[in-house]
Amino acid sequence: MTRPGFIALLLAGLASAAMAQTPSAAAAPAATAVATFAGGCFWCVEADFDKLPGVLSTTSGYTGGTVANPTYEQVSAKRTGHAEVVRIVFDPAKVSYETLLSKYWRSIDPTTRDRQFCDTGSPYRTVIYTHDAAQAAAAKASLVALDKNKPFKEPIVTTIESASAFYPAEDYHQDYYKKNPVRYAYYRASCGRDARLQQLWGVTK
């Protein structure tokens, strides 16, 4: 079952829950920094980066599109041009941007265009959204290094783009893997994410 279809089964039970709006990571204190990655299902990207020491918060959302304040239904219907992304607030004194990039590459399939695992379409494209010239240079350097040393033959199609307007996703998407661990585990396994990562990188999440 693809993720939009999977979510359709869940929305009826979630719609009635009154939850507080998750604040945008863009409001991070000056001592922190922000990174934004599109890596397919933002539930999974959140779960992967929350494990990394030095990451202070993760916020699922949408960026790279043409419609202000898009809804999940609009984005998943491919009507807005947005990608599902996770905006990461991190402490540069504890984790470097280069370490985040290394984590990112090994948590995605960089060989598929407009697709990640069982989820297909432009919302599931892989993009590194950079916030300044230093991040752009680091991202490009990581891509060059990976292209020389990748453990697979397929070309890398992940792009590097300047970050644009970020819109936090609906609250039921935030920390989904914590709020709904059984459903999340079922989705992740049935989507084949970890099996493909093992095939590509030889690692298990």
C-alpha positions as CSV (number, residue, x, y, z in Angstrom):
1,M,0.0,0.0,0.0
2,T,1.4,3.4,-0.9
3,R,1.7,6.0,1.8
4,P,-1.2,8.3,0.6
5,G,-3.5,5.3,0.7
6,F,-2.1,4.3,4.1
7,I,-2.7,7.8,5.5
8,A,-6.2,7.9,4.2
9,L,-7.1,5.0,6.5
10,L,-5.7,6.9,9.5
11,L,-7.1,10.4,9.0
12,A,-10.6,9.6,10.2
13,G,-9.4,8.7,13.6
14,L,-6.9,11.6,13.8
15,A,-9.1,14.4,12.5
16,S,-10.9,14.8,15.8
17,A,-7.8,15.2,17.9
18,A,-7.1,18.8,19.0
19,M,-3.3,19.3,19.0
20,A,-1.2,22.4,19.4
21,Q,0.6,23.8,16.3
22,T,4.2,22.8,16.1
23,P,6.4,25.8,15.8
24,S,8.7,26.3,12.8
25,A,12.3,25.4,13.3
26,A,13.1,28.7,11.5
27,A,12.7,30.4,14.9
28,A,15.8,28.7,16.3
29,P,18.0,30.6,18.8
30,A,21.1,32.2,17.4
31,A,23.4,29.5,19.0
32,T,21.9,26.9,16.8
33,A,21.7,26.2,13.0
34,V,19.1,24.9,10.6
35,A,19.3,22.2,7.9
36,T,16.6,21.1,5.6
37,F,16.4,17.7,3.8
38,A,13.9,16.1,1.5
39,G,14.2,12.3,1.8
40,G,10.9,10.8,1.0
41,C,8.5,10.1,3.9
42,F,9.1,12.8,6.5
43,W,8.0,10.5,9.3
44,C,11.1,8.3,8.5
45,V,13.5,11.3,8.1
46,E,12.4,12.6,11.4
47,A,12.9,9.3,13.1
48,D,16.4,8.9,11.6
49,F,17.7,12.3,12.5
50,D,16.2,12.4,16.0
51,K,18.7,9.6,16.9
52,L,21.7,11.8,16.0
53,P,23.4,13.5,19.0
54,G,23.5,17.2,18.6
55,V,20.1,17.4,16.8
56,L,17.8,19.5,19.0
57,S,14.5,19.2,17.1
58,T,13.0,18.0,13.8
59,T,9.9,19.4,12.1
60,S,8.2,17.8,9.2
61,G,6.9,20.1,6.5
62,Y,6.8,21.2,2.9
63,T,9.1,23.3,0.8
64,G,10.0,23.9,-2.9
65,G,6.5,24.6,-4.1
66,T,4.3,27.4,-5.4
67,V,1.3,27.4,-3.0
68,A,1.4,29.1,0.4
69,N,0.4,27.0,3.4
70,P,-0.3,23.8,1.5
71,T,-2.1,20.9,3.1
72,Y,-0.9,17.3,3.1
73,E,-3.8,16.4,0.7
74,Q,-2.6,19.1,-1.8
75,V,1.0,18.1,-1.6
76,S,0.4,14.4,-1.9
77,A,-1.9,15.0,-4.9
78,K,1.1,16.7,-6.6
79,R,-0.7,20.0,-7.1
80,T,1.7,22.3,-5.4
81,G,5.2,21.4,-6.4
82,H,6.3,20.9,-2.8
83,A,8.5,18.2,-1.4
84,E,8.1,16.5,1.9
85,V,11.0,17.8,4.0
86,V,12.3,17.8,7.6
87,R,13.8,21.0,9.0
88,I,16.4,20.2,11.6
89,V,17.6,22.5,14.3
90,F,21.1,21.4,15.5
91,D,23.9,22.5,17.7
92,P,27.0,23.1,15.5
93,A,29.2,22.6,18.6
94,K,28.0,19.1,19.0
95,V,27.3,17.9,15.4
96,S,28.6,19.4,12.2
97,Y,26.7,20.0,9.0
98,E,29.0,17.6,7.3
99,T,27.9,14.9,9.7
100,L,24.3,15.7,9.0
101,L,25.0,15.3,5.3
102,S,26.6,11.9,5.8
103,K,23.6,10.8,7.8
104,Y,21.3,12.1,5.1
105,W,22.9,10.3,2.2
106,R,22.8,6.9,4.1
107,S,19.2,7.3,5.0
108,I,17.9,7.7,1.5
109,D,18.0,6.1,-1.9
110,P,19.8,8.8,-4.0
111,T,19.4,6.8,-7.2
112,T,15.7,7.2,-7.8
113,R,14.0,10.4,-9.2
114,D,10.6,11.4,-7.8
115,R,10.5,8.3,-5.7
116,Q,11.6,6.9,-2.3
117,F,10.9,3.3,-1.7
118,C,7.2,2.6,-2.1
119,D,6.2,6.3,-2.3
120,T,6.2,7.8,-5.8
121,G,5.8,11.3,-7.2
122,S,7.5,14.6,-6.9
123,P,6.7,15.1,-3.2
124,Y,9.1,12.2,-2.5
125,R,12.1,13.6,-4.4
126,T,15.4,13.8,-2.7
127,V,16.9,17.3,-2.2
128,I,19.4,19.0,0.0
129,Y,18.0,22.5,0.7
130,T,20.9,24.7,1.7
131,H,20.5,27.9,3.9
132,D,23.7,29.7,3.0
133,A,26.9,29.6,0.9
134,A,28.7,27.4,3.4
135,Q,26.0,24.8,3.4
136,A,25.9,24.8,-0.4
137,A,29.6,24.3,-0.6
138,A,29.6,21.5,1.9
139,A,26.6,19.8,0.2
140,K,28.4,20.0,-3.2
141,A,31.6,18.6,-1.8
142,S,29.7,15.7,-0.2
143,L,28.1,14.9,-3.5
144,V,31.4,14.9,-5.3
145,A,33.0,12.7,-2.7
146,L,30.0,10.3,-2.7
147,D,30.0,10.1,-6.5
148,K,33.7,8.9,-6.3
149,N,33.2,6.4,-3.5
150,K,29.6,5.2,-3.7
151,P,29.1,1.5,-3.0
152,F,26.6,1.2,-5.9
153,K,26.7,1.6,-9.7
154,E,23.6,3.7,-10.3
155,P,24.0,7.5,-10.8
156,I,23.0,9.9,-8.1
157,V,20.0,12.0,-8.9
158,T,19.6,13.9,-5.6
159,T,19.7,17.7,-6.2
160,I,21.1,20.6,-4.2
161,E,18.9,23.7,-4.1
162,S,18.6,26.9,-2.1
163,A,16.1,26.7,0.7
164,S,12.8,28.5,0.1
165,A,9.6,29.0,2.2
166,F,9.0,26.3,4.7
167,Y,5.5,25.3,5.9
168,P,5.2,23.0,8.9
169,A,3.1,19.9,8.2
170,E,-0.1,19.2,10.1
171,D,0.4,18.4,13.8
172,Y,-0.5,14.7,13.4
173,H,2.6,14.3,11.2
174,Q,5.0,15.6,13.8
175,D,6.8,12.9,15.7
176,Y,4.5,10.4,14.1
177,Y,6.9,7.5,14.9
178,K,6.6,8.3,18.6
179,K,2.8,8.9,18.6
180,N,1.9,5.8,16.5
181,P,4.8,3.4,16.9
182,V,3.0,0.3,15.7
183,R,1.5,2.0,12.6
184,Y,4.9,3.6,11.9
185,A,6.8,0.4,12.1
186,Y,4.3,-1.4,9.8
187,Y,4.5,1.4,7.3
188,R,8.3,1.6,7.3
189,A,8.6,-2.2,6.9
190,S,6.0,-2.6,4.2
191,C,7.5,0.3,2.3
192,G,10.8,-1.5,2.1
193,R,12.9,1.4,3.2
194,D,15.3,-0.4,5.4
195,A,15.7,-3.3,3.0
196,R,16.7,-1.0,0.2
197,L,19.1,1.0,2.5
198,Q,20.7,-2.3,3.4
199,Q,21.1,-3.1,-0.3
200,L,22.6,0.3,-1.1
201,W,24.7,1.0,1.9
202,G,25.1,-2.2,3.8
203,V,23.6,-0.6,6.9
204,T,20.5,-1.2,8.9
205,K,18.6,1.7,10.5
